[in-house]
Amino acid sequence: MTTPYRIIAVILLVVAVSNLRAHKPISSKYTYGEDVYPIFLKHCGSCHSQNGVGPMSLLTYQDAYPWAQSIKEEIVNLSMPPWPAEEGFGVFKHRSSLTAHELNVLVDWSNGGTPEGAKLNNVEPDSTESTWTLGDPSLVLEIPDNFSMGPRTSEAIHYFVLNGISQVERWVTAVDVRPGNASIVRSVQVYVDTTDQARRLDAADEAPGFTMDELEPSFPIEQIISIWVAGQTTIQTDAGLAYYLPADSVLVARIHYKKTWLDEGLTVEDRTAVGIHFSEASDLTPIKSLAVGVSGAADTTSEMFVNYEQIIDESIELLSLIPEIDSSPLFVQLEAILPTGEVTPIVRLAQPRPAWRTRHWLKEPMQLPAGTRLHVSAIYPTTFAAENMSGLRFNMDVVPETQINLARNNYVLVPR
């Protein structure tokens, strides 16, 4: 049934389109059909498509051109596509930012009257018809029941125990996600729990799944084996590497839901499925977790700057990292200071947004010898108080040199 939100949105859109078409002379040499559509398809289409998580589709000219000025503002501010990692700090497998040429094409097209050019006969993909990106998985696990968001709920984070893992040890090389409702599923993280605490929390909550304090988790998050974000590519581990699941482990999915304006005022449901890819190889090397950072207030050198270090006492091979930033810094930087004094940049994030938490897979593993200092620095707005910093850390996937069990608390915070 049509809601007042949809009626108002349609009216505003019609007015905006009328004004746009009436006052914009055609001056751009770039057209939607020949130049703009391929960029949208490559960088934006997985979210901004029919029934996708984006609030509008960009895969037809009629849907895209009314939003030209908003698109220009988002890409010039580097807000979209959501890839905060800056060039020159790390090289990653799944970089999704625009090239300088692509940025120029979109800005020129937006400023130059948004010409359509040759009409396309493309059929826009429907995000509700999603498939597994890595082919059929070894095992498919659905969240136990439909999750419902009522008309007054716009955003939610919920945890679900994924039942169905056989009680034998397994090796995981990839985790894919198929959203039950692509328009509201922003991200899915899959954790390993060997304490059975997640099952107890789930049983104590009458509704499907459970909630908990994000800053003080009710069960130990021992390893994140997957983090899926709408619009990003699912990555498989390199040959010979895998995540190890003990025989008594439980998989827990953390799903971040958020409505677009199209769903405001409505009740919507989801039943997301997770696809696990196992390996039967016998000579696999386990990927371990290493956390770098602190929760709560950190030592600061001024009101705006935060600096801290951790020293690793075991040589490691760094594979990937997940920034977990629950506050709002202007930028965050992670670099390695080798025992020789050489500084190696790992990642620098410009205005990272907590809602777009993702795993950054290094294009090539980084070798870090014992004694390396992992240095984290951040700049916050002058109005920000250090005691309000809720979390600033990196969860890293590593392969230790001697395959010791790298517990998170093995590493001591050393303020700089």
DAQUINOR-V758464 format. One record per residue. N is the residue number from 1. RES is the residue in three letters. PHI is phi in whole degrees, 0 to 359 (* if undefined). Layout:
n/res/phi
N/RES/PHI
N/RES/PHI
This chain:
n/res/phi
1/MET/*
2/THR/292
3/THR/256
4/PRO/302
5/TYR/299
6/ARG/293
7/ILE/298
8/ILE/297
9/ALA/298
10/VAL/296
11/ILE/299
12/LEU/298
13/LEU/294
14/VAL/298
15/VAL/296
16/ALA/298
17/VAL/295
18/SER/299
19/ASN/295
20/LEU/298
21/ARG/289
22/ALA/280
23/HIS/241
24/LYS/251
25/PRO/289
26/ILE/279
27/SER/226
28/SER/278
29/LYS/278
30/TYR/267
31/THR/240
32/TYR/298
33/GLY/297
34/GLU/266
35/ASP/242
36/VAL/276
37/TYR/304
38/PRO/301
39/ILE/290
40/PHE/300
41/LEU/296
42/LYS/287
43/HIS/256
44/CYS/237
45/GLY/295
46/SER/291
47/CYS/252
48/HIS/267
49/SER/220
50/GLN/304
51/ASN/64
52/GLY/275
53/VAL/286
54/GLY/287
55/PRO/286
56/MET/209
57/SER/272
58/LEU/242
59/LEU/260
60/THR/227
61/TYR/298
62/GLN/298
63/ASP/280
64/ALA/274
65/TYR/295
66/PRO/297
67/TRP/260
68/ALA/303
69/GLN/290
70/SER/295
71/ILE/299
72/LYS/301
73/GLU/298
74/GLU/293
75/ILE/282
76/VAL/292
77/ASN/280
78/LEU/62
79/SER/279
80/MET/225
81/PRO/300
82/PRO/287
83/TRP/222
84/PRO/280
85/ALA/293
86/GLU/275
87/GLU/296
88/GLY/92
89/PHE/239
90/GLY/86
91/VAL/241
92/PHE/240
93/LYS/293
94/HIS/240
95/ARG/304
96/SER/238
97/SER/283
98/LEU/284
99/THR/283
100/ALA/300
101/HIS/294
102/GLU/298
103/LEU/298
104/ASN/297
105/VAL/300
106/LEU/292
107/VAL/293
108/ASP/297
109/TRP/296
110/SER/293
111/ASN/283
112/GLY/258
113/GLY/92
114/THR/50
115/PRO/296
116/GLU/278
117/GLY/73
118/ALA/296
119/LYS/289
120/LEU/266
121/ASN/255
122/ASN/291
123/VAL/258
124/GLU/294
125/PRO/293
126/ASP/259
127/SER/294
128/THR/285
129/GLU/258
130/SER/287
131/THR/234
132/TRP/287
133/THR/285
134/LEU/252
135/GLY/86
136/ASP/297
137/PRO/284
138/SER/290
139/LEU/211
140/VAL/248
141/LEU/237
142/GLU/264
143/ILE/297
144/PRO/301
145/ASP/207
146/ASN/297
147/PHE/262
148/SER/245
149/MET/249
150/GLY/287
151/PRO/297
152/ARG/264
153/THR/255
154/SER/258
155/GLU/209
156/ALA/204
157/ILE/238
158/HIS/226
159/TYR/248
160/PHE/226
161/VAL/282
162/LEU/265
163/ASN/280
164/GLY/126
165/ILE/285
166/SER/292
167/GLN/278
168/VAL/228
169/GLU/293
170/ARG/223
171/TRP/239
172/VAL/254
173/THR/255
174/ALA/194
175/VAL/228
176/ASP/253
177/VAL/227
178/ARG/237
179/PRO/299
180/GLY/287
181/ASN/224
182/ALA/295
183/SER/283
184/ILE/237
185/VAL/273
186/ARG/274
187/SER/205
188/VAL/223
189/GLN/247
190/VAL/242
191/TYR/252
192/VAL/257
193/ASP/233
194/THR/254
195/THR/262
196/ASP/69
197/GLN/293
198/ALA/298
199/ARG/298
200/ARG/294
201/LEU/296
202/ASP/295
203/ALA/293
204/ALA/280
205/ASP/255
206/GLU/293
207/ALA/283
208/PRO/301
209/GLY/75
210/PHE/204
211/THR/241
212/MET/198
213/ASP/293
214/GLU/296
215/LEU/274
216/GLU/230
217/PRO/303
218/SER/276
219/PHE/222
220/PRO/290
221/ILE/275
222/GLU/281
223/GLN/201
224/ILE/262
225/ILE/270
226/SER/201
227/ILE/221
228/TRP/254
229/VAL/234
230/ALA/307
231/GLY/96
232/GLN/253
233/THR/279
234/THR/284
235/ILE/254
236/GLN/262
237/THR/297
238/ASP/295
239/ALA/305
240/GLY/89
241/LEU/243
242/ALA/195
243/TYR/271
244/TYR/267
245/LEU/252
246/PRO/297
247/ALA/298
248/ASP/259
249/SER/275
250/VAL/234
251/LEU/263
252/VAL/235
253/ALA/257
254/ARG/258
255/ILE/246
256/HIS/261
257/TYR/255
258/LYS/207
259/LYS/281
260/THR/268
261/TRP/296
262/LEU/291
263/ASP/256
264/GLU/300
265/GLY/84
266/LEU/248
267/THR/266
268/VAL/234
269/GLU/233
270/ASP/214
271/ARG/218
272/THR/288
273/ALA/244
274/VAL/244
275/GLY/255
276/ILE/260
277/HIS/254
278/PHE/260
279/SER/241
280/GLU/259
281/ALA/296
282/SER/258
283/ASP/242
284/LEU/277
285/THR/259
286/PRO/286
287/ILE/273
288/LYS/255
289/SER/252
290/LEU/222
291/ALA/260
292/VAL/237
293/GLY/143
294/VAL/225
295/SER/248
296/GLY/92
297/ALA/292
298/ALA/242
299/ASP/292
300/THR/236
301/THR/268
302/SER/197
303/GLU/293
304/MET/255
305/PHE/251
306/VAL/236
307/ASN/224
308/TYR/201
309/GLU/226
310/GLN/226
311/ILE/257
312/ILE/265
313/ASP/257
314/GLU/218
315/SER/298
316/ILE/225
317/GLU/247
318/LEU/273
319/LEU/257
320/SER/201
321/LEU/211
322/ILE/242
323/PRO/291
324/GLU/244
325/ILE/238
326/ASP/264
327/SER/248
328/SER/230
329/PRO/285
330/LEU/285
331/PHE/203
332/VAL/227
333/GLN/227
334/LEU/237
335/GLU/219
336/ALA/253
337/ILE/254
338/LEU/289
339/PRO/305
340/THR/283
341/GLY/98
342/GLU/293
343/VAL/257
344/THR/246
345/PRO/291
346/ILE/250
347/VAL/202
348/ARG/225
349/LEU/247
350/ALA/264
351/GLN/47
352/PRO/295
353/ARG/252
354/PRO/305
355/ALA/290
356/TRP/252
357/ARG/294
358/THR/214
359/ARG/266
360/HIS/260
361/TRP/272
362/LEU/295
363/LYS/296
364/GLU/229
365/PRO/304
366/MET/253
367/GLN/272
368/LEU/236
369/PRO/285
370/ALA/303
371/GLY/94
372/THR/294
373/ARG/261
374/LEU/267
375/HIS/253
376/VAL/250
377/SER/226
378/ALA/211
379/ILE/240
380/TYR/246
381/PRO/301
382/THR/297
383/THR/277
384/PHE/273
385/ALA/260
386/ALA/301
387/GLU/291
388/ASN/269
389/MET/289
390/SER/274
391/GLY/184
392/LEU/207
393/ARG/205
394/PHE/233
395/ASN/265
396/MET/245
397/ASP/267
398/VAL/223
399/VAL/241
400/PRO/288
401/GLU/298
402/THR/251
403/GLN/59
404/ILE/288
405/ASN/278
406/LEU/279
407/ALA/285
408/ARG/297
409/ASN/272
410/ASN/286
411/TYR/248
412/VAL/265
413/LEU/291
414/VAL/241
415/PRO/300
416/ARG/275
